[in-house]
Amino acid sequence: ANEALYLDSAQHRYIDEAGSANIIVAMDDGTLTTPASNAILPSITRRSVLEIAATQLNMKTVERAIDLREEFGSFQEMGACGTAAVLSPVDRVFFDNDWHMVNGDGQTVGPVMQQLYDSLVGIQKGENEDVFGWLREVEI
């Protein structure tokens, strides 16, 4: 499926978010980076993914401006996260009139996004221990 990737409105350089999800990027230096922007809606899923990355994958997590054109070559993996998307890999991005591949052949999910997805969904389904205290029992 295709999705719009929104850049900042002032300079059209820095990633804000996708149309229906927040963006996270695993950088070549091992950090998990997400855009820091006042234009981004707060996301519990994004916050959860960052917490899993920091505590379970021992990744450095950073919220900062991400310059799409300047830093794209340092993207190891890219994902869209949110309530509906959970964590969906982004395999390519269209800019400067061309498609740019993020990870390999575009057919496989990278190891970072897969581990983050498995951890988050495992907690949501009760298959992984909820060490964060996120789950609440609701009587029906």
N, C-alpha and C positions, 0 to 999 in steps of 0.2 A: 504494500500500500504506500502511496505517496502522502507526504505531509509537508506543510509549509514550515520553513525554519525562519523565525523572525530575528532580525538584527536590530541593534539600537537605532532609534529614529534620528539621532543627531548626526552620527558619522557613518552609519550603515556598515560598520566593521565588526562590532562585538555581538556575540550570540546572546539573545535574550531567552527565547524558548521556542518550542514547536507550537503549532496551532492547538493541540489538545494535550500537551505534556511538557514537563520540564526536561532539560537536556543535562546529561552528565557525560564527561569525557575522561577516559583512562588515558593518561599521557605517557609518553615514552619513558619519563623519569620515574614512573611508578605512582604518581599522585592521581587521585580521583578528583577531578575539578568540575565545578558547576558554576554557571554564571552568577555573578553578584550584580543585581540590577534592581532598581526600584520598580521596573515594569513587569517583573515576574510575580505571579501569584504565589503565595506561600503554599508549599506542598508537604503534606505529611509523608507521602511516599518518598519524595526526594530526601527529606530529613532522615527517614528510616534507612534508606539506601546508604546515605553518608555515614550513619552510625554503624551499620553492619560492616561497611568497608573499613572503618577505623578500628573497630573492636574485634571483628572476626577474621578479617583479611589482613590486618595490620598495615593498611594503606594510609598514607598521609592524605587527608582530605582538605581541599582548599575551595573557598568561594571567592571568585575574583572575575574580573573581566577576561573574556576569551576572545582574542582577535582571530576571526575565522581564517582570513587569508594568510596572516603572518604565522599562525600556529598550526594550521591544518597538517603540515608535515610531521608534527609531533604527536598527532592523535594516534594512539594505539587501538582504542575502541571507542565507540560512541553509542549512547543509548538515550531513549526517551522514556521518562518515568512519570507515572501518575496513577490515579485510581483505576482508570479504564485500561491503560497501557501496561500496568504493573511495571515491567521493565522490558522494553522492546529494543533490540539492537538496531542501530542505524548503519547500513552498509555503504551508503554513498550519499554525497551531498552535491547539489547542482549550484555552482556559482561560476562567475566569469565565463558564462556560455558553455560550460562543459560539466560533465559528471566526474566527480573525484571519489575514488574508492577509499573507504575508511579502513577496512580490515580485510585483507586477503581477497578471496574470490567473491565475496558478497553472499555466499551460500551458507556459511557456517557462523555460528555465534562464537565470539571470542571467549577465552577462559574467565576474564574478569566479570563480564556481563552475565555469563552463565552462573558463576558462583554467587553473585549478588542476587540474581533471580531465584536460584535454588534456596538460598538462605531465607529470603523474604517470604516466598510462597510457602516454604516449609513451616515457618512460624505462623503464617496466616491459617494454614490447614491443621495446625497442631501436631505436625510431624517432627518439628524441631522444637527444642526447649525455648521458651520465651524468656530469655535472660534479661530482657529490657522492661518487662512488665507492661507490654502493649495490649495483651488480650484481656478482655473483660467478659465474664459470663453474664449473659442476659437471659433472664427467665421469660418464657413465653406463655 
